[in-house]
Amino acid sequence: MRNSGLTCLKKRSHCQKPNSQFDLPPELVELTSREREVLCCVAAAANNCEIAGVLYISERTVKNHVTSILRRLDLRDRTQAAMFASSFLPLLKSSQ
């Protein structure tokens, strides 16, 4: 099991909701707060099982959120989503 990503997730440091949608770029404002949480976890290199455990949802729900994120952001795959989200992690952390 990957320790570094999971440790981050257990602390939920990468999965906090921003205080204001005005702090976010327009692409991220379109996502639901739960989708933003999932996207942050994806950026932290968490797999579906790890995300499900941290957010207390089923793996199927995580898959549904990831699919919705990819569609809304017009991204090809999870790797693109992680790269996209990683550029906004400092913004998400600073708005806590």
C-alpha positions in Angstrom: 0.0 0.0 0.0 1.3 3.5 -0.8 2.0 5.2 2.4 2.5 8.8 1.3 -0.7 9.3 -0.6 -2.8 7.4 2.0 -1.3 9.4 4.9 -2.3 12.7 3.1 -5.8 11.4 2.5 -6.3 10.2 6.1 -5.5 13.8 7.2 -7.8 15.0 4.4 -5.4 17.8 3.8 -5.9 17.5 0.0 -9.7 17.0 0.2 -11.0 20.0 2.0 -13.7 22.1 0.5 -12.7 25.7 -0.4 -14.5 28.4 1.6 -15.8 30.2 -1.4 -16.5 29.2 -5.0 -15.2 32.6 -6.0 -11.7 31.4 -5.1 -11.9 28.7 -7.7 -11.3 28.8 -11.5 -14.5 28.6 -13.6 -13.8 25.0 -14.6 -13.8 23.9 -10.9 -16.9 25.9 -10.0 -18.9 23.7 -12.3 -18.1 20.7 -10.2 -20.1 19.8 -7.1 -18.3 20.0 -3.8 -18.1 16.2 -3.6 -16.6 16.1 -7.1 -14.0 18.6 -6.0 -13.1 16.4 -3.0 -12.8 13.4 -5.2 -10.7 15.4 -7.7 -8.3 16.5 -5.0 -7.9 12.9 -3.8 -7.2 11.8 -7.4 -4.5 14.5 -7.6 -3.1 13.0 -4.4 -2.7 9.7 -6.3 -5.3 7.9 -4.4 -7.1 4.9 -6.0 -10.9 4.4 -5.9 -10.7 2.2 -2.9 -8.7 4.7 -0.9 -11.0 7.6 -1.9 -14.0 5.6 -0.9 -12.6 4.9 2.5 -11.6 8.5 3.2 -14.9 10.0 2.0 -17.1 7.2 3.4 -18.7 6.4 0.0 -18.8 3.3 -2.1 -16.2 2.6 -4.8 -19.0 2.6 -7.4 -19.9 6.2 -6.2 -16.2 7.2 -6.6 -16.2 5.8 -10.1 -19.4 7.7 -10.9 -17.8 11.0 -9.6 -14.6 10.4 -11.6 -16.7 9.8 -14.8 -18.7 13.0 -14.2 -15.5 15.0 -13.5 -13.9 13.8 -16.7 -17.0 14.6 -18.7 -17.5 18.1 -17.1 -13.8 19.1 -17.5 -13.5 17.5 -21.0 -10.6 15.3 -19.9 -9.5 12.0 -21.4 -8.5 10.0 -18.3 -7.7 10.0 -14.7 -4.1 11.0 -15.3 -5.2 14.2 -17.1 -7.6 14.9 -14.2 -4.8 14.4 -11.6 -2.5 16.7 -13.6 -5.2 19.4 -14.0 -6.1 19.2 -10.3 -2.6 19.3 -9.0 -2.1 22.7 -10.4 -5.0 23.9 -8.2 -4.1 22.1 -5.0 -2.3 25.2 -3.5 -5.4 27.3 -4.2 -7.6 24.7 -2.5 -5.3 24.4 0.5 -5.0 28.2 0.9 -8.8 28.7 0.9 -9.4 26.4 3.8 
